[in-house]
Amino acid sequence: MLAHLSHQVLDESLVRDYLLDNPEFFNRHPELLVAMRMSHHERGTVSLVERRQEILRQRVSQLEEEITALMNVAKQNERIFLFNNELSFKLLACQELGEARQLLSEGLKSEFGFTHVRLITVHDIDNELANIWRNRIHSGYYFGRLTQSESKRLFGSEVGSVALTRLSDDNGQVIFAIASADPAHFHPGMDSLLFSQLQRLLDHILPKF
């Protein structure tokens, strides 16, 4: 029996390899396309032609969804680029730190609907901030949810989700923190494009104040 099964698998493999090596086979034998039947979980039994058409339709639909997703990403990236470009010139023109903080906060809230935007200096005597610095943003960025205690320490109230990044050591231990009311807005798998650009900008302008 095992020999029979082994022989059957070998035969299927040979047929598969032959069809792959001879893609014109069904052009030479079109009657097989209609004669061959396949099981379908919704429509019962269908011909090979019908099954191939269905697979192609599914593939086209998948490609359309992928193209739409890529276009949405491109539009979002363009929006981020234009916003950062305009914000950069405004921040570079600031003469005081308070002016820069206000401009940064109002710009991000207005453009993206964020609820809180803060630049927070971490002091070693502040254990809670020091723990956030060491544990939440040890890799440079943190996107996601915070504990109730962490939220209140950073923003003075509970928030939905946050984006945290640490600035360059040249600026001391400074956390750039943004919060959204939406618990799902910031998540670990999201792109850091907006925040990496803002981080570089802040690292450049803060030392002048």
N, C-alpha and C positions, 0 to 999 in steps of 0.2 A: 504493500500500500504506500509506504514512504517513497519507494522508487517511482510509483505512479504519480504522486504529488510532485516530486522533484522534476519529473519529466514534463508535467503540466506547466509548472512555473517557467521552466526553460523555454517551452513553446511560446508562452505569452511574452517572454522577454524577446524572443526572436521576432515575433510578429511586431512588437512595439518598435524594435530597432529597424526592422524593414520599413515600416511606415514612416519613421523619422528620416530615414535615408532616401525614401522615395515619396516626396510630398505630392507628386503628380498621380499617385496610384488611383485615387478616387476620381480624378479627371478622366482616367482611362476606363474606369468602371463605375460610372455615375449611378447605375442601378442599385449598387450596394448602399448608397447613402439613404435611399428610401427603404430598402429591404431591412437594413439593420435597425433594431429597436433597442431603446434604453428605458430603464425605469425612471420615473419622475415622481417626486414626493407629493406633488399637487395634481398633476395631470395624468397620472397613471403611466402609460407607455407612450413614448414619443420616438420619432425617427431621429437618426443621427443629425440630419440637416436641421431639424427643429431645435435639438439640443445645442448645436453649434451656434445657431442664431441667438438663442437665449444667452449663452455665455458671452457672445460678442456684445449684446445689448447691455449685459451687466458690466462688462469691461468699459464700455463707452460711458455708462452712468458713473462708474467709479472715477474715470479720468476727468469727467466734467466736475465732479465734486472736488477732486484734487486741484484742478485748475482754479476753481472758485476760491478754495482755501488759500492758494498761493497768491491770487489777486488781492484777497483781503489782507494777507500779511504784507504785501507790497504797499497797499494803501496806508496801512498802519505805520509802516516804516517811513513812508514819505511824510506822514503827519508828524511823526517824532522828529524827523530831520528838520522840517520847517520850523517846528516849535523850538527845538534846541538852538537852531541857528539864530532866530530872533532873540531868544532869551539870552544867548551868549553876549550879543552886542549890548543889551541893556545892562547886564550884570557887570560887564567890563567898564561901563560908564559910571557905575556907582562909586560914591566917595566914602560911604560909611557902611559898616557891617550891618547895622540895623536896616538901612535902605536895601541892601542886598537880600537880607532875610525876608523882608516884606515882599519884595519883587518876586523872589523864588516861590514863596508860599502862594501869593495871589495868582501867579502864572499857572502853577500846577493845578491848583484848585479849579480855576476857571476853565482850563483846557481839558482836564481829564476827570473832573468831578471828585477829586480826593477830599477827604474831610480834614486831614491834619498833615502839615509839612513842618518838620523840625530839624534843627541842627543842635545836637546835644553833646556837650563836653563831658567826658567820663572822668570822674575823680576816683582814685583808689579807695577813699573812705566811704564812697557810696557803693556798698556791696551789691545792691540789686542791679545798678547800671553796669558795674564791673562784671557781674555774671552774664548779663546780656552780651556785653562786649566779647567775653571769652567763649561763651557757649553758643549763642545764636549766630554770630557773624564771624566765627573763627576762620571761615573759608573766604570771607570777603563780602558775601551777600547772604541775605535770608529773605525768603518769600513764603508767606503762609500766615498761620494763626499764632497768637500769643496767649499766655495765661492772663487771667483777669488782673493779677498783680503787675505783670510786666506792662500790660496795656496802660494801666493807670500811671505807672511810673514814667513811661515815655510820653504819653499823650494827655494825661490827666483824666481820662475816661476810658471806658471799654470801646473797642473798635472791632470792625469785622475781620479784616486781614491787613497785613502790613508788608512793606518792602523796606528792608534795612541794609545799609551798606556802611562800611567804615572808610573814612577818608585817609589820606596818606599820613604816615607817621610824622611828616614834617609839620602837620597841623595839630599834633598832639593826638589824644584819643577822642576823636569826634565821630559821632554816629549821625548819619543822614537818614532820617526816618520819615516814611510816608505811610498814611493809613487810608483805607477805604471802608465805607460802611458795608460793602458787600463781602461776606465771608469767603466767597469763592473768587474774588477778583485777583488777589495775589496767591499764587500757588507754587510749589517747588519746581514744577516743570516749565515755568514761563521763561521767556526771553529776557535777558538783562540789558538789552540794547539801550533803552532810555536811561537806565540808572548808571550804566558804565560811562555814558557820555556826560551825564550831569556830575558824576563823581570826578571825572578828569577836569571839568570846568571849575568845580568848587576847589579842587586841589590847586588850581592855577591862581584863582583870584583871592582866596582867603588870606594868604600870607601878606597881602598888601595892606590889610586893615590893621 
